[in-house]
Protein backbone atom coordinates (compact mmCIF):
# COMPACT_ATOMS: atom_id res chain seq x y z
CA UNK A 1 0.00 0.00 0.00
CA UNK A 2 1.36 3.38 -1.06
CA UNK A 3 -0.21 6.82 -1.01
CA UNK A 4 -0.83 6.64 -4.75
CA UNK A 5 -2.60 3.26 -4.34
CA UNK A 6 -4.83 4.75 -1.70
CA UNK A 7 -5.80 7.62 -4.00
CA UNK A 8 -6.20 5.71 -7.26
CA UNK A 9 -8.26 2.98 -5.63
CA UNK A 10 -10.49 5.51 -3.92
CA UNK A 11 -10.94 7.38 -7.21
CA UNK A 12 -11.48 4.09 -9.06
CA UNK A 13 -14.22 3.15 -6.63
CA UNK A 14 -15.90 6.54 -7.04
CA UNK A 15 -15.35 6.91 -10.77
CA UNK A 16 -18.07 9.46 -11.41
CA UNK A 17 -16.95 11.59 -8.49
CA UNK A 18 -13.37 11.44 -9.75
CA UNK A 19 -14.54 12.35 -13.25
CA UNK A 20 -16.43 15.31 -11.76
CA UNK A 21 -13.27 16.41 -9.94
CA UNK A 22 -11.16 16.19 -13.07
CA UNK A 23 -13.80 17.95 -15.15
CA UNK A 24 -13.69 20.94 -12.72
CA UNK A 25 -10.11 21.65 -13.61
CA UNK A 26 -10.36 20.31 -17.15
CA UNK A 27 -12.95 22.95 -17.96
CA UNK A 28 -10.65 25.73 -16.82
CA UNK A 29 -7.52 24.41 -18.50
CA UNK A 30 -9.22 23.61 -21.80
CA UNK A 31 -10.60 27.17 -21.98
CA UNK A 32 -7.15 28.52 -21.17
CA UNK A 33 -5.50 26.40 -23.91
CA UNK A 34 -8.23 27.07 -26.47
CA UNK A 35 -8.07 30.84 -25.83
CA UNK A 36 -4.31 30.95 -25.89
CA UNK A 37 -4.01 28.81 -29.04
CA UNK A 38 -6.70 30.75 -30.90
CA UNK A 39 -5.25 34.08 -29.76
CA UNK A 40 -1.83 33.08 -30.95
CA UNK A 41 -3.27 32.37 -34.40
CA UNK A 42 -5.21 35.63 -34.26
CA UNK A 43 -2.07 37.46 -33.15
CA UNK A 44 -0.04 36.05 -36.05
CA UNK A 45 -2.75 36.90 -38.55
CA UNK A 46 -3.17 40.42 -37.19
CA UNK A 47 0.57 40.92 -37.27
CA UNK A 48 0.71 39.76 -40.86
CA UNK A 49 -2.16 42.05 -41.80
CA UNK A 50 -0.70 45.02 -39.95
CA UNK A 51 2.62 44.54 -41.69
CA UNK A 52 0.83 45.30 -44.92
CA UNK A 53 0.54 48.91 -43.88
CA UNK A 54 4.17 49.23 -44.91
CA UNK A 55 7.60 49.58 -43.45
CA UNK A 56 7.92 49.99 -39.69
CA UNK A 57 11.21 51.86 -39.68
CA UNK A 58 12.61 54.44 -42.10
CA UNK A 59 16.33 55.11 -42.42
CA UNK A 60 17.20 58.32 -44.25
CA UNK A 61 19.95 60.92 -44.42
CA UNK A 62 20.00 62.94 -41.23
CA UNK A 63 19.68 66.34 -42.89
CA UNK A 64 17.01 65.39 -45.38
CA UNK A 65 13.42 65.41 -44.08
CA UNK A 66 11.58 62.59 -45.70
CA UNK A 67 7.92 61.87 -46.10
CA UNK A 68 7.30 58.28 -47.00
CA UNK A 69 3.81 59.09 -48.31
CA UNK A 70 4.90 62.00 -50.38
CA UNK A 71 4.57 61.62 -54.12
CA UNK A 72 7.65 63.73 -54.64
CA UNK A 73 10.21 62.61 -52.13
CA UNK A 74 13.47 64.40 -52.00
CA UNK A 75 16.58 62.82 -53.34
CA UNK A 76 19.38 65.30 -53.05
CA UNK A 77 21.01 63.63 -50.09
CA UNK A 78 21.96 60.01 -50.12
CA UNK A 79 23.27 57.23 -47.88
CA UNK A 80 25.79 54.52 -48.75
CA UNK A 81 24.13 51.25 -49.76
CA UNK A 82 26.52 49.45 -47.38
CA UNK A 83 24.21 50.54 -44.54
CA UNK A 84 21.81 47.87 -45.77
CA UNK A 85 24.31 45.15 -44.85
CA UNK A 86 24.89 46.74 -41.45
CA UNK A 87 21.15 46.62 -40.74
CA UNK A 88 20.94 43.03 -41.92
CA UNK A 89 23.64 42.08 -39.43
CA UNK A 90 22.08 43.53 -36.25
CA UNK A 91 21.70 41.20 -33.26
CA UNK A 92 17.98 40.60 -33.82
CA UNK A 93 18.26 40.27 -37.60
CA UNK A 94 16.17 37.07 -37.43
CA UNK A 95 13.11 39.26 -36.86
CA UNK A 96 13.67 41.37 -39.97
CA UNK A 97 11.20 40.74 -42.77
CA UNK A 98 12.69 43.08 -45.32
CA UNK A 99 15.42 45.68 -45.61
CA UNK A 100 14.54 47.58 -48.75
CA UNK A 101 16.86 50.31 -50.04
CA UNK A 102 15.48 52.80 -52.51
CA UNK A 103 16.78 55.44 -54.85
CA UNK A 104 14.42 58.04 -56.34
CA UNK A 105 14.79 60.00 -59.54
CA UNK A 106 12.41 61.90 -61.76
CA UNK A 107 12.43 61.52 -65.54
CA UNK A 108 10.47 63.14 -68.33
CA UNK A 109 8.76 60.40 -70.27
CA UNK A 110 6.84 62.00 -73.11
CA UNK A 111 4.75 64.61 -71.37
CA UNK A 112 4.75 62.76 -68.05
CA UNK A 113 7.10 63.70 -65.21
CA UNK A 114 7.68 60.15 -63.94
CA UNK A 115 8.95 59.24 -60.48
CA UNK A 116 11.28 56.27 -60.93
CA UNK A 117 12.22 54.18 -57.90
CA UNK A 118 15.19 51.82 -57.80
CA UNK A 119 14.35 48.74 -55.73
CA UNK A 120 15.78 45.35 -54.75
CA UNK A 121 14.20 41.93 -54.25
CA UNK A 122 13.39 42.84 -50.63
CA UNK A 123 10.74 45.25 -51.91
CA UNK A 124 8.72 42.20 -52.92
CA UNK A 125 8.96 40.80 -49.35
CA UNK A 126 7.98 44.16 -47.88
CA UNK A 127 5.01 44.49 -50.20
CA UNK A 128 3.36 41.11 -50.57
CA UNK A 129 0.16 42.89 -51.60
CA UNK A 130 1.63 44.07 -54.93
CA UNK A 131 -0.62 42.45 -57.52
CA UNK A 132 -1.17 42.54 -61.24
CA UNK A 133 -4.72 41.62 -62.21
CA UNK A 134 -5.17 40.27 -58.65
CA UNK A 135 -2.22 37.88 -59.05
CA UNK A 136 0.91 38.23 -56.91
CA UNK A 137 3.80 39.84 -58.78
CA UNK A 138 6.31 37.15 -59.82
CA UNK A 139 7.96 37.28 -63.27
CA UNK A 140 6.88 40.90 -63.68
CA UNK A 141 9.30 42.03 -60.96
CA UNK A 142 11.85 44.19 -62.85
CA UNK A 143 15.26 42.74 -63.78
CA UNK A 144 17.92 44.44 -65.90
CA UNK A 145 16.31 47.01 -68.20
CA UNK A 146 12.76 46.27 -67.16
CA UNK A 147 10.27 48.59 -65.51
CA UNK A 148 7.18 47.87 -63.45
CA UNK A 149 4.61 50.67 -63.45
CA UNK A 150 2.39 51.88 -60.66
CA UNK A 151 -1.31 51.97 -61.42
CA UNK A 152 -1.71 55.72 -62.19
CA UNK A 153 1.69 55.93 -63.85
CA UNK A 154 0.63 53.11 -66.16
CA UNK A 155 -2.64 54.88 -66.90
CA UNK A 156 -0.83 58.13 -67.78
CA UNK A 157 1.55 56.34 -70.06
CA UNK A 158 -1.37 54.74 -71.91
CA UNK A 159 -0.37 51.09 -72.23
CA UNK A 160 3.12 51.60 -73.63
CA UNK A 161 5.30 48.49 -73.82
CA UNK A 162 8.58 50.36 -73.55
CA UNK A 163 9.77 53.65 -72.05
CA UNK A 164 13.03 55.56 -72.40
CA UNK A 165 14.90 56.82 -69.35
CA UNK A 166 18.00 58.95 -70.07
CA UNK A 167 18.00 57.49 -73.56
CA UNK A 168 17.97 53.86 -72.39
CA UNK A 169 15.06 51.63 -73.29
CA UNK A 170 13.15 49.81 -70.57
CA UNK A 171 10.60 47.09 -71.23
CA UNK A 172 7.34 47.43 -69.26
CA UNK A 173 6.70 44.12 -67.47
CA UNK A 174 3.30 45.11 -66.11
CA UNK A 175 1.11 47.66 -64.38
CA UNK A 176 0.36 47.16 -60.70
CA UNK A 177 -3.18 47.05 -59.41
CA UNK A 178 -4.13 50.13 -57.44
CA UNK A 179 -2.53 50.20 -53.96
CA UNK A 180 -3.78 53.52 -52.63
CA UNK A 181 -0.22 54.59 -51.81
CA UNK A 182 2.51 56.64 -53.48
CA UNK A 183 3.47 53.46 -55.34
CA UNK A 184 0.58 54.16 -57.72
CA UNK A 185 2.40 57.19 -59.13
CA UNK A 186 5.83 55.58 -59.53
CA UNK A 187 7.73 53.31 -61.87
CA UNK A 188 10.05 50.66 -60.48
CA UNK A 189 13.38 49.55 -61.87
CA UNK A 190 16.25 47.53 -60.36
CA UNK A 191 18.24 49.61 -57.89
CA UNK A 192 21.64 48.97 -59.51
CA UNK A 193 20.28 49.97 -62.91
CA UNK A 194 18.96 53.28 -61.60
CA UNK A 195 22.22 53.89 -59.72
CA UNK A 196 24.16 53.47 -63.00
CA UNK A 197 21.65 55.59 -64.88
CA UNK A 198 21.94 58.48 -62.41
CA UNK A 199 25.61 58.12 -61.59
CA UNK A 200 24.83 57.43 -57.93
CA UNK A 201 26.63 54.10 -57.67
CA UNK A 202 26.09 52.26 -54.37
CA UNK A 203 24.00 55.14 -53.04
CA UNK A 204 20.38 55.18 -51.84
CA UNK A 205 17.91 57.83 -50.61
CA UNK A 206 16.10 55.77 -48.08
CA UNK A 207 16.11 52.32 -46.51
CA UNK A 208 12.74 50.93 -45.45
CA UNK A 209 12.83 48.25 -42.77
CA UNK A 210 10.00 45.83 -42.00
CA UNK A 211 10.16 43.76 -38.82
CA UNK A 212 8.06 40.76 -37.91
CA UNK A 213 7.92 41.71 -34.26
CA UNK A 214 6.13 44.95 -33.59
CA UNK A 215 5.03 44.48 -30.02
CA UNK A 216 6.81 41.33 -28.93
CA UNK A 217 7.55 41.37 -25.20
CA UNK A 218 11.25 40.80 -25.80
CA UNK A 219 11.66 43.23 -28.69
CA UNK A 220 9.30 45.98 -29.79
CA UNK A 221 9.55 48.47 -32.61
CA UNK A 222 11.36 51.08 -30.53
CA UNK A 223 13.96 48.54 -29.43
CA UNK A 224 14.59 47.76 -33.11
CA UNK A 225 14.89 51.44 -33.90
CA UNK A 226 17.48 51.88 -31.16
CA UNK A 227 19.41 48.81 -32.27
CA UNK A 228 19.58 49.98 -35.89
CA UNK A 229 20.44 53.52 -34.82
CA UNK A 230 23.35 52.19 -32.77
CA UNK A 231 24.61 50.21 -35.76
CA UNK A 232 24.66 53.10 -38.24
CA UNK A 233 26.95 56.15 -38.35
CA UNK A 234 25.69 59.58 -37.34
CA UNK A 235 24.72 60.67 -40.85
CA UNK A 236 21.73 58.31 -40.81
CA UNK A 237 18.46 59.11 -39.13
CA UNK A 238 16.40 56.12 -37.96
CA UNK A 239 12.70 56.77 -37.40
CA UNK A 240 9.96 54.37 -36.35
CA UNK A 241 6.73 54.87 -38.26
CA UNK A 242 4.87 55.77 -35.09
CA UNK A 243 1.34 55.91 -36.39
CA UNK A 244 1.47 52.37 -37.70
CA UNK A 245 3.49 51.11 -34.76
CA UNK A 246 1.10 52.51 -32.23
CA UNK A 247 -1.92 51.10 -34.02
CA UNK A 248 -0.19 47.73 -34.19
CA UNK A 249 0.80 47.84 -30.55
CA UNK A 250 -2.66 48.88 -29.44
CA UNK A 251 -4.34 46.08 -31.38
CA UNK A 252 -1.92 43.48 -30.11
CA UNK A 253 -2.20 44.79 -26.56
CA UNK A 254 -5.99 44.41 -26.76
CA UNK A 255 -5.57 40.80 -27.80
CA UNK A 256 -3.23 40.33 -24.83
CA UNK A 257 -5.71 41.96 -22.42
CA UNK A 258 -8.51 39.74 -23.67
CA UNK A 259 -6.35 36.68 -23.07
CA UNK A 260 -5.42 37.86 -19.58
CA UNK A 261 -9.07 38.36 -18.63
CA UNK A 262 -9.76 34.81 -19.73
CA UNK A 263 -6.84 33.54 -17.64
CA UNK A 264 -8.14 35.26 -14.52
CA UNK A 265 -11.71 34.02 -15.01
CA UNK A 266 -10.43 30.51 -15.69
CA UNK A 267 -8.19 30.58 -12.64
CA UNK A 268 -11.01 31.70 -10.35
CA UNK A 269 -13.57 29.33 -11.83
CA UNK A 270 -11.21 26.33 -11.68
CA UNK A 271 -10.19 27.11 -8.10
CA UNK A 272 -13.77 27.55 -6.97
CA UNK A 273 -14.97 24.32 -8.57
CA UNK A 274 -12.01 22.36 -7.27
CA UNK A 275 -12.41 23.68 -3.73
CA UNK A 276 -16.07 22.73 -3.89
CA UNK A 277 -15.22 19.24 -5.09
CA UNK A 278 -12.58 18.70 -2.41
CA UNK A 279 -14.85 20.06 0.33
CA UNK A 280 -17.65 17.70 -0.65
CA UNK A 281 -15.09 14.91 -0.75
CA UNK A 282 -14.14 15.64 2.89
CA UNK A 283 -17.80 15.73 3.92
CA UNK A 284 -18.53 12.41 2.26
CA UNK A 285 -15.45 10.75 3.70
CA UNK A 286 -15.79 11.91 7.32
CA UNK A 287 -16.23 8.40 8.64
CA UNK A 288 -13.38 7.04 6.55
CA UNK A 289 -11.12 9.84 7.82
CA UNK A 290 -12.24 9.00 11.37
CA UNK A 291 -11.24 5.35 10.87
CA UNK A 292 -7.85 6.30 9.46
CA UNK A 293 -7.15 8.70 12.32
CA UNK A 294 -8.30 6.09 14.86
CA UNK A 295 -5.89 3.50 13.50
CA UNK A 296 -2.98 5.90 13.44
CA UNK A 297 -3.05 8.43 10.59
CA UNK A 298 -1.54 11.70 11.75
CA UNK A 299 -2.16 15.23 10.43
CA UNK A 300 0.81 15.28 8.07
CA UNK A 301 -0.23 11.95 6.54
CA UNK A 302 -3.74 13.27 6.08
CA UNK A 303 -2.42 16.39 4.33
CA UNK A 304 -0.18 14.21 2.18
CA UNK A 305 -3.20 12.14 1.13
CA UNK A 306 -5.23 15.18 0.10
CA UNK A 307 -2.39 17.07 -1.55
CA UNK A 308 -1.31 13.96 -3.47
CA UNK A 309 -4.85 13.53 -4.71
CA UNK A 310 -4.85 17.17 -5.79
CA UNK A 311 -1.54 16.57 -7.57
CA UNK A 312 -2.93 13.60 -9.48
CA UNK A 313 -6.10 15.53 -10.39
CA UNK A 314 -3.95 18.49 -11.43
CA UNK A 315 -1.64 16.49 -13.71
CA UNK A 316 -4.49 14.53 -15.30
CA UNK A 317 -6.60 17.70 -15.60
CA UNK A 318 -3.69 19.57 -17.17
CA UNK A 319 -2.96 16.83 -19.71
CA UNK A 320 -6.57 16.20 -20.72
CA UNK A 321 -7.37 19.93 -20.57
CA UNK A 322 -4.52 20.64 -22.99
CA UNK A 323 -5.79 17.98 -25.40
CA UNK A 324 -9.41 19.15 -25.21
CA UNK A 325 -8.48 22.84 -25.43
CA UNK A 326 -6.25 22.22 -28.45
CA UNK A 327 -9.04 20.26 -30.13
CA UNK A 328 -11.56 23.04 -29.45
CA UNK A 329 -9.21 25.69 -30.83
CA UNK A 330 -8.48 23.66 -33.96
CA UNK A 331 -12.18 23.18 -34.66
CA UNK A 332 -13.53 26.59 -33.57
CA UNK A 333 -10.37 28.66 -34.06
CA UNK A 334 -10.45 28.90 -37.87
CA UNK A 335 -13.98 30.30 -37.66
CA UNK A 336 -12.95 32.91 -35.10
CA UNK A 337 -9.48 33.83 -36.35
CA UNK A 338 -10.15 33.07 -40.03
CA UNK A 339 -6.83 31.27 -40.21
CA UNK A 340 -5.48 27.78 -39.61
CA UNK A 341 -4.79 27.07 -35.91
CA UNK A 342 -1.88 24.83 -34.93
CA UNK A 343 -1.33 23.16 -31.53
CA UNK A 344 1.10 24.99 -29.25
CA UNK A 345 2.95 22.20 -27.45
CA UNK A 346 4.84 24.73 -25.31
CA UNK A 347 1.51 25.26 -23.51
CA UNK A 348 1.49 21.68 -22.22
CA UNK A 349 3.88 22.21 -19.26
CA UNK A 350 2.10 25.47 -18.39
CA UNK A 351 -1.28 23.69 -18.48
CA UNK A 352 -0.01 21.01 -16.10
CA UNK A 353 1.65 23.58 -13.84
CA UNK A 354 -1.38 25.89 -13.62
CA UNK A 355 -3.75 22.97 -13.17
CA UNK A 356 -1.60 21.44 -10.42
CA UNK A 357 -1.16 24.72 -8.56
CA UNK A 358 -4.93 25.40 -8.69
CA UNK A 359 -5.73 21.89 -7.44
CA UNK A 360 -3.22 22.03 -4.60
CA UNK A 361 -4.16 25.53 -3.45
CA UNK A 362 -7.86 24.64 -3.62
CA UNK A 363 -7.26 21.51 -1.55
CA UNK A 364 -5.48 23.18 1.34
CA UNK A 365 -8.60 24.43 3.08
CA UNK A 366 -10.58 21.17 2.77
CA UNK A 367 -7.48 19.23 3.90
CA UNK A 368 -7.24 21.48 6.95
CA UNK A 369 -10.89 20.77 7.69
CA UNK A 370 -10.22 17.03 7.41
CA UNK A 371 -7.22 17.30 9.70
CA UNK A 372 -9.35 19.01 12.35
CA UNK A 373 -12.03 16.35 12.21
CA UNK A 374 -12.75 14.74 15.59
CA UNK A 375 -12.32 10.99 14.96
CA UNK A 376 -14.72 10.07 17.78
CA UNK A 377 -17.44 12.26 16.24
CA UNK A 378 -16.70 10.96 12.75
CA UNK A 379 -16.84 7.32 13.88
CA UNK A 380 -20.26 7.86 15.42
CA UNK A 381 -21.66 8.61 11.96
CA UNK A 382 -23.16 5.61 10.21
CA UNK B 1 -0.11 -2.29 32.05
CA UNK B 2 -2.90 0.27 31.63
CA UNK B 3 -3.85 2.53 34.55
CA UNK B 4 -6.97 4.64 34.30
CA UNK B 5 -6.90 7.13 37.16
CA UNK B 6 -9.96 9.09 38.27
CA UNK B 7 -11.26 9.81 34.79
CA UNK B 8 -14.16 12.20 34.42
CA UNK B 9 -15.52 13.21 31.05
CA UNK B 10 -18.23 15.81 30.72
CA UNK B 11 -20.12 17.14 27.70
CA UNK B 12 -21.58 20.44 28.83
CA UNK B 13 -23.71 19.54 31.86
CA UNK B 14 -23.68 15.83 31.11
CA UNK B 15 -21.13 13.63 32.90
CA UNK B 16 -20.42 10.65 30.62
CA UNK B 17 -17.74 9.24 32.95
CA UNK B 18 -17.60 9.88 36.69
CA UNK B 19 -14.34 9.40 38.51
CA UNK B 20 -13.53 6.10 36.78
CA UNK B 21 -10.40 4.19 37.83
CA UNK B 22 -9.22 0.91 36.38
CA UNK B 23 -6.05 -1.19 36.16
CA UNK B 24 -5.52 -3.63 33.33
CA UNK B 25 -2.58 -6.01 33.65
CA UNK B 26 -0.64 -7.06 30.56
CA UNK B 27 -2.19 -10.18 29.03
CA UNK B 28 -5.54 -9.63 30.75
CA UNK B 29 -8.90 -10.01 28.99
CA UNK B 30 -11.44 -7.61 30.47
CA UNK B 31 -14.99 -7.05 29.36
CA UNK B 32 -16.98 -3.98 30.30
CA UNK B 33 -20.70 -4.45 30.08
CA UNK B 34 -23.32 -1.77 30.13
CA UNK B 35 -26.48 -0.59 28.45
CA UNK B 36 -26.54 2.01 25.68
CA UNK B 37 -25.49 5.45 26.92
CA UNK B 38 -23.76 4.07 30.03
CA UNK B 39 -20.39 5.50 28.96
CA UNK B 40 -18.60 2.30 27.87
CA UNK B 41 -17.59 3.55 24.39
CA UNK B 42 -16.51 6.88 25.92
CA UNK B 43 -14.27 4.97 28.35
CA UNK B 44 -12.76 2.92 25.52
CA UNK B 45 -12.07 6.10 23.48
CA UNK B 46 -10.41 7.72 26.47
CA UNK B 47 -8.22 4.65 27.04
CA UNK B 48 -7.36 4.64 23.33
CA UNK B 49 -6.12 8.20 23.44
CA UNK B 50 -8.86 9.39 21.08
CA UNK B 51 -10.83 11.45 23.59
CA UNK B 52 -9.21 13.83 26.04
CA UNK B 53 -10.78 13.39 29.52
CA UNK B 54 -12.02 16.38 31.48
CA UNK B 55 -10.13 15.14 34.52
CA UNK B 56 -7.84 12.23 35.32
CA UNK B 57 -5.03 10.40 33.60
CA UNK B 58 -4.45 7.32 31.43
CA UNK B 59 -1.04 5.71 31.88
CA UNK B 60 0.06 2.97 29.52
CA UNK B 61 3.33 1.17 30.36
CA UNK B 62 4.40 4.20 32.38
CA UNK B 63 3.51 6.75 29.68
CA UNK B 64 0.84 9.32 30.53
CA UNK B 65 -1.13 9.33 27.29
CA UNK B 66 -2.58 12.83 27.47
CA UNK B 67 0.70 14.45 28.41
CA UNK B 68 2.05 13.44 25.00
CA UNK B 69 1.80 15.86 22.08
CA UNK B 70 -0.90 14.94 19.56
CA UNK B 71 1.54 13.57 16.98
CA UNK B 72 3.34 11.50 19.65
CA UNK B 73 0.04 10.22 21.00
CA UNK B 74 -1.04 9.12 17.52
CA UNK B 75 2.28 7.32 17.02
CA UNK B 76 1.94 5.70 20.46
CA UNK B 77 -1.59 4.53 19.62
CA UNK B 78 -0.45 3.20 16.25
CA UNK B 79 2.32 1.18 17.88
CA UNK B 80 0.51 -0.18 20.92
CA UNK B 81 -3.22 -0.35 20.22
CA UNK B 82 -5.34 -2.26 17.76
CA UNK B 83 -9.00 -1.34 17.17
CA UNK B 84 -12.02 -3.43 16.34
CA UNK B 85 -15.28 -1.57 15.76
CA UNK B 86 -18.87 -2.74 15.77
CA UNK B 87 -19.30 -1.93 12.08
CA UNK B 88 -15.81 -3.30 11.23
CA UNK B 89 -14.97 -0.03 9.46
CA UNK B 90 -13.12 -1.60 6.59
CA UNK B 91 -12.45 0.72 3.65
CA UNK B 92 -14.86 -0.44 0.98
CA UNK B 93 -12.59 0.28 -1.98
CA UNK B 94 -9.65 -1.72 -0.64
CA UNK B 95 -9.27 -5.49 -0.71
CA UNK B 96 -8.86 -7.57 2.46
CA UNK B 97 -5.07 -7.55 2.23
CA UNK B 98 -4.97 -3.80 1.46
CA UNK B 99 -7.13 -3.06 4.50
CA UNK B 100 -4.66 -4.98 6.66
CA UNK B 101 -1.76 -3.12 5.06
CA UNK B 102 -3.13 0.30 6.15
CA UNK B 103 -1.62 0.36 9.68
CA UNK B 104 1.70 -0.85 8.24
CA UNK B 105 1.60 1.93 5.63
CA UNK B 106 0.78 4.47 8.33
CA UNK B 107 3.71 3.19 10.40
CA UNK B 108 5.99 3.84 7.41
CA UNK B 109 6.63 0.23 6.31
CA UNK B 110 7.72 -0.16 2.70
CA UNK B 111 5.13 -1.49 0.27
CA UNK B 112 7.14 -4.68 -0.35
CA UNK B 113 7.39 -5.38 3.39
CA UNK B 114 3.68 -4.89 4.02
CA UNK B 115 2.41 -7.75 1.86
CA UNK B 116 4.02 -10.74 3.66
CA UNK B 117 2.96 -9.40 7.08
CA UNK B 118 -0.63 -8.81 5.95
CA UNK B 119 -0.79 -12.21 4.25
CA UNK B 120 0.45 -13.94 7.39
CA UNK B 121 -2.13 -12.13 9.54
CA UNK B 122 -5.00 -13.01 7.24
CA UNK B 123 -3.77 -16.60 7.20
CA UNK B 124 -3.83 -16.51 11.00
CA UNK B 125 -7.54 -15.57 10.97
CA UNK B 126 -8.32 -18.16 8.29
CA UNK B 127 -8.67 -15.83 5.31
CA UNK B 128 -5.68 -16.80 3.19
CA UNK B 129 -7.97 -17.59 0.25
CA UNK B 130 -9.77 -14.24 0.47
CA UNK B 131 -6.84 -11.82 0.22
CA UNK B 132 -8.00 -10.06 -2.95
CA UNK B 133 -11.66 -9.81 -2.06
CA UNK B 134 -13.35 -6.50 -1.40
CA UNK B 135 -15.31 -6.19 1.87
CA UNK B 136 -18.55 -6.38 -0.12
CA UNK B 137 -17.47 -9.82 -1.36
CA UNK B 138 -16.90 -11.15 2.17
CA UNK B 139 -19.40 -12.43 4.73
CA UNK B 140 -20.01 -10.40 7.90
CA UNK B 141 -17.89 -12.83 9.94
CA UNK B 142 -15.07 -12.66 7.40
CA UNK B 143 -15.17 -8.88 7.46
CA UNK B 144 -14.80 -8.90 11.25
CA UNK B 145 -11.83 -11.26 10.96
CA UNK B 146 -10.22 -8.87 8.46
CA UNK B 147 -10.75 -6.17 11.11
CA UNK B 148 -8.95 -8.39 13.69
CA UNK B 149 -6.04 -8.90 11.29
CA UNK B 150 -5.87 -5.14 10.70
CA UNK B 151 -5.91 -4.47 14.46
CA UNK B 152 -2.93 -6.77 14.93
CA UNK B 153 -0.92 -5.49 11.96
CA UNK B 154 1.56 -3.42 13.96
CA UNK B 155 2.09 -6.11 16.59
CA UNK B 156 -0.29 -4.28 18.90
CA UNK B 157 -0.03 -5.45 22.50
CA UNK B 158 -3.50 -4.14 23.38
CA UNK B 159 -6.69 -4.86 21.46
CA UNK B 160 -9.59 -2.48 22.03
CA UNK B 161 -12.92 -3.83 20.85
CA UNK B 162 -16.10 -1.74 20.78
CA UNK B 163 -19.21 -3.92 20.48
CA UNK B 164 -17.39 -6.22 18.04
CA UNK B 165 -20.21 -8.77 17.94
CA UNK B 166 -23.00 -6.20 17.70
CA UNK B 167 -23.55 -6.88 14.00
CA UNK B 168 -22.91 -10.64 14.13
CA UNK B 169 -25.37 -13.47 14.65
CA UNK B 170 -24.90 -15.59 17.78
CA UNK B 171 -22.89 -18.36 16.11
CA UNK B 172 -20.58 -15.94 14.26
CA UNK B 173 -20.32 -13.84 17.41
CA UNK B 174 -19.15 -16.82 19.42
CA UNK B 175 -16.64 -17.77 16.72
CA UNK B 176 -15.30 -14.23 16.88
CA UNK B 177 -15.00 -14.40 20.67
CA UNK B 178 -13.11 -17.68 20.43
CA UNK B 179 -10.68 -16.00 17.98
CA UNK B 180 -10.24 -13.14 20.47
CA UNK B 181 -9.74 -15.61 23.31
CA UNK B 182 -7.05 -17.37 21.31
CA UNK B 183 -5.25 -14.06 20.74
CA UNK B 184 -5.42 -13.36 24.46
CA UNK B 185 -3.86 -16.76 25.08
CA UNK B 186 -1.03 -15.65 22.79
CA UNK B 187 -0.40 -12.69 25.13
CA UNK B 188 -2.50 -9.85 23.66
CA UNK B 189 -4.22 -7.68 26.28
CA UNK B 190 -7.89 -7.28 25.45
CA UNK B 191 -10.35 -4.62 26.56
CA UNK B 192 -13.84 -5.35 25.26
CA UNK B 193 -16.95 -3.24 25.69
CA UNK B 194 -20.30 -4.82 24.96
CA UNK B 195 -23.91 -4.92 26.04
CA UNK B 196 -24.04 -8.66 25.38
CA UNK B 197 -23.62 -10.54 28.66
CA UNK B 198 -23.02 -13.89 26.92
CA UNK B 199 -20.08 -12.49 24.93
CA UNK B 200 -18.73 -10.73 28.02
CA UNK B 201 -18.37 -14.12 29.73
CA UNK B 202 -15.45 -15.00 27.41
CA UNK B 203 -13.35 -12.48 29.37
CA UNK B 204 -11.30 -13.32 32.45
CA UNK B 205 -12.63 -10.32 34.31
CA UNK B 206 -16.00 -8.69 33.82
CA UNK B 207 -16.80 -5.11 34.80
CA UNK B 208 -20.08 -3.30 34.70
CA UNK B 209 -20.58 0.37 33.83
CA UNK B 210 -23.77 2.18 34.73
CA UNK B 211 -24.34 5.92 34.34
CA UNK B 212 -20.64 6.55 33.87
CA UNK B 213 -19.56 4.70 37.00
CA UNK B 214 -17.57 1.47 36.94
CA UNK B 215 -18.41 -1.51 39.17
CA UNK B 216 -17.08 -5.07 39.23
Interface residues (C-beta under 8 A of the other chain):
Chain A: X1 X2 X5 X6 X9 X10 X12 X13 X14 X287 X288 X291 X292 X293 X294 X295 X296 X297 X298 X299 X300 X301 X375 X376 X379 X382
Chain B: X45 X48 X50 X51 X70 X71 X74 X75 X77 X78 X83 X85 X87 X89 X91 X92 X93 X94 X98 X101 X102 X103 X104 X105 X106 X107 X111 X114 X150 X154
